[in-house]
Amino acid sequence: MRASPDGSTQPEGGSEAIHPNAGEMYRVLIVDDDPDHATLLEMEMRRVEGMAFRFTVCRSTEEADERMEEAAIDLGLVDYWLHGETTQRWLKTMNERMPDVPLIVTSSAGDEYIAAEVTRLGASRYLRKDDITPERLGEVIRDVLRDAAEVRERLAPQRLARERLATLTPRERQVLFQVTRGLLTKEIASELGCAEGTVKIHRAHIMEKTGAGSLAGVVRLALETGLYAGETSP
């Protein structure tokens, strides 16, 4: 166990703490292998005016992945160096998995190359640890949360499409894939080795599950996700 700034104890591996200030509560993931740095960051964030935070602290990206599977987060603050390695690969993966979750990368050493590289990989901002103050944190956090809200709004149709298509059976996904290729019912039946009537039944189920009002609507929904743009069925 370790002592938190308010005197409470927290687990050494991952920890949770609630920022007591008034304001909307944001769920924050801190990924830093240095307990002292993580604690100092929490202390600075506690002093941000008008914002409140629930912290989850992890010592590795593997632990962070596990915690993010358990609960959603609004914001991540990630050390650039963890256990002697950079977090570049993890940043890229996170940006692909959760593009609407802003990630702020921190580092003890300032470097324009690092700043440019982490931004390219999907980080929302880069901050030197020496430059972190409550005022600077408040400014940056508000900026990235505002940007994230815009991203969520832009990705909303795609997310809805993915959720609807996730309800399809494997056979229905095969039929939908052939539909997006422009094949006719007869051609789909031949491709899948089934009767035309079976294809029509699957197509009706697809339209019902997706809520699309037409076959063209189903195709638009499928293509919107990007899952049906390849050469093989997802």
Rosetta blueprint (number, residue, H / E / L):
1 M L
2 R E
3 A E
4 S L
5 P L
6 D L
7 G L
8 S L
9 T E
10 Q E
11 P L
12 E L
13 G L
14 G L
15 S E
16 E E
17 A E
18 I E
19 H L
20 P L
21 N L
22 A L
23 G L
24 E L
25 M E
26 Y E
27 R E
28 V E
29 L E
30 I E
31 V E
32 D L
33 D L
34 D L
35 P H
36 D H
37 H H
38 A H
39 T H
40 L H
41 L H
42 E H
43 M H
44 E H
45 M H
46 R H
47 R L
48 V L
49 E L
50 G L
51 M L
52 A E
53 F E
54 R E
55 F E
56 T E
57 V E
58 C E
59 R L
60 S L
61 T H
62 E H
63 E H
64 A H
65 D H
66 E H
67 R H
68 M H
69 E H
70 E H
71 A L
72 A L
73 I L
74 D L
75 L E
76 G E
77 L E
78 V E
79 D E
80 Y L
81 W E
82 L E
83 H L
84 G L
85 E E
86 T E
87 T L
88 Q H
89 R H
90 W H
91 L H
92 K H
93 T H
94 M H
95 N H
96 E H
97 R H
98 M L
99 P L
100 D L
101 V L
102 P L
103 L E
104 I E
105 V E
106 T E
107 S E
108 S L
109 A L
110 G L
111 D L
112 E H
113 Y H
114 I H
115 A H
116 A H
117 E H
118 V H
119 T H
120 R H
121 L L
122 G L
123 A L
124 S L
125 R E
126 Y E
127 L E
128 R E
129 K H
130 D H
131 D H
132 I L
133 T L
134 P H
135 E H
136 R H
137 L H
138 G H
139 E H
140 V H
141 I H
142 R H
143 D H
144 V H
145 L H
146 R H
147 D H
148 A H
149 A H
150 E H
151 V H
152 R H
153 E H
154 R H
155 L H
156 A H
157 P H
158 Q H
159 R H
160 L H
161 A H
162 R H
163 E H
164 R H
165 L H
166 A L
167 T L
168 L L
169 T L
170 P H
171 R H
172 E H
173 R H
174 Q H
175 V H
176 L H
177 F H
178 Q H
179 V H
180 T H
181 R L
182 G L
183 L L
184 L L
185 T H
186 K H
187 E H
188 I H
189 A H
190 S H
191 E H
192 L H
193 G L
194 C L
195 A L
196 E H
197 G H
198 T H
199 V H
200 K H
201 I H
202 H H
203 R H
204 A H
205 H H
206 I H
207 M H
208 E H
209 K H
210 T H
211 G L
212 A L
213 G L
214 S L
215 L H
216 A H
217 G H
218 V H
219 V H
220 R H
221 L H
222 A H
223 L H
224 E H
225 T H
226 G L
227 L L
228 Y L
229 A L
230 G L
231 E L
232 T L
233 S L
234 P L
